[in-house]
Amino acid sequence: MKIDEKEEKIAEEKLLKGVLRLNSKALGLALGLLCGLAIFIATNWLVIKGGDTVGPHLILLNQYFIGYRISFLGSFIGFFYGFFTGAIGGAVLGWIYNKIVSIRG
């Protein structure tokens, strides 16, 4: 094996290791924003829609998210809880994924 081929193989392995890894912080931020915005939009959609029974399923989130209600203020509280729940979940998911990749590598 020539030196150039050996260096090329090492560079290829480094590239694969770099590509296979996830940035846990970026994944946490992305999932946090996604979850927070989903709760924010769903809550405000129900507030705007109105009606006799507003969000009987979404109101169940107040069992987990203290202070959450189907209201405009509740949408911000839901965004806060959704963001942190999604961010922690995404960071843990990225960390576990990176550990599995390092074990397999």
C-alpha positions as CSV (number, residue, x, y, z in Angstrom):
1,M,0.0,0.0,0.0
2,K,1.4,3.4,-1.0
3,I,1.6,6.3,1.4
4,D,-1.0,8.2,-0.7
5,E,-3.4,5.4,-0.5
6,K,-2.9,5.0,3.2
7,E,-3.4,8.8,3.8
8,E,-6.5,8.7,1.6
9,K,-8.0,5.8,3.6
10,I,-7.3,7.6,6.9
11,A,-8.9,10.8,5.5
12,E,-11.9,8.7,4.4
13,E,-12.3,7.2,7.9
14,K,-12.1,10.6,9.5
15,L,-14.8,11.9,7.1
16,L,-17.1,9.0,7.9
17,K,-16.7,9.5,11.6
18,G,-17.4,13.2,11.3
19,V,-20.5,12.6,9.1
20,L,-21.9,9.9,11.3
21,R,-21.9,12.0,14.4
22,L,-24.7,14.4,15.4
23,N,-24.4,17.7,17.1
24,S,-26.5,17.1,20.2
25,K,-26.9,20.8,21.0
26,A,-28.1,21.6,17.5
27,L,-30.5,18.6,17.5
28,G,-31.8,19.7,20.9
29,L,-32.3,23.2,19.7
30,A,-34.1,22.1,16.6
31,L,-36.4,19.7,18.4
32,G,-37.0,22.2,21.1
33,L,-38.1,24.8,18.7
34,L,-40.2,22.3,16.8
35,C,-42.0,21.1,19.9
36,G,-42.5,24.5,21.4
37,L,-43.8,26.0,18.2
38,A,-46.2,23.0,17.7
39,I,-47.8,23.6,21.1
40,F,-47.8,27.4,20.6
41,I,-49.5,27.1,17.2
42,A,-52.0,24.4,18.3
43,T,-53.0,26.4,21.4
44,N,-53.5,29.7,19.5
45,W,-55.4,27.8,16.8
46,L,-57.8,26.6,19.4
47,V,-58.1,30.1,21.0
48,I,-58.9,31.7,17.6
49,K,-61.3,28.8,16.7
50,G,-63.2,29.1,20.0
51,G,-66.4,27.2,20.6
52,D,-68.2,25.5,23.5
53,T,-65.5,22.9,24.2
54,V,-62.1,24.2,23.4
55,G,-59.3,21.6,23.1
56,P,-60.4,18.8,25.4
57,H,-57.4,16.8,24.4
58,L,-54.8,19.6,24.4
59,I,-55.9,20.7,27.9
60,L,-54.6,17.4,29.2
61,L,-51.1,18.9,28.9
62,N,-51.8,20.8,32.1
63,Q,-51.3,17.5,33.9
64,Y,-47.6,17.7,33.0
65,F,-47.1,21.4,32.3
66,I,-47.9,23.3,35.4
67,G,-49.8,26.6,34.5
68,Y,-50.7,25.6,31.0
69,R,-54.2,26.6,29.8
70,I,-55.9,27.0,26.5
71,S,-55.3,30.7,26.3
72,F,-53.0,33.2,24.7
73,L,-50.8,33.3,27.8
74,G,-51.0,29.5,28.0
75,S,-49.6,29.3,24.5
76,F,-46.4,31.0,25.8
77,I,-46.2,28.7,28.8
78,G,-46.7,25.8,26.5
79,F,-44.0,27.0,24.2
80,F,-41.6,27.3,27.2
81,Y,-42.4,23.8,28.4
82,G,-42.4,22.3,24.9
83,F,-39.1,23.9,24.0
84,F,-37.3,22.6,27.1
85,T,-38.9,19.2,26.8
86,G,-37.9,18.9,23.1
87,A,-34.4,20.3,23.7
88,I,-33.7,17.9,26.5
89,G,-35.1,15.0,24.5
90,G,-33.2,16.0,21.3
91,A,-29.9,16.4,23.2
92,V,-30.3,13.0,24.9
93,L,-31.3,11.4,21.6
94,G,-28.2,12.9,19.9
95,W,-26.0,11.8,22.8
96,I,-27.3,8.2,22.6
97,Y,-27.0,8.1,18.8
98,N,-23.3,9.3,19.1
99,K,-22.6,6.7,21.7
100,I,-24.0,3.9,19.4
101,V,-22.0,5.3,16.5
102,S,-18.8,5.3,18.5
103,I,-19.4,1.7,19.7
104,R,-20.0,0.5,16.2
105,G,-17.0,2.4,14.9
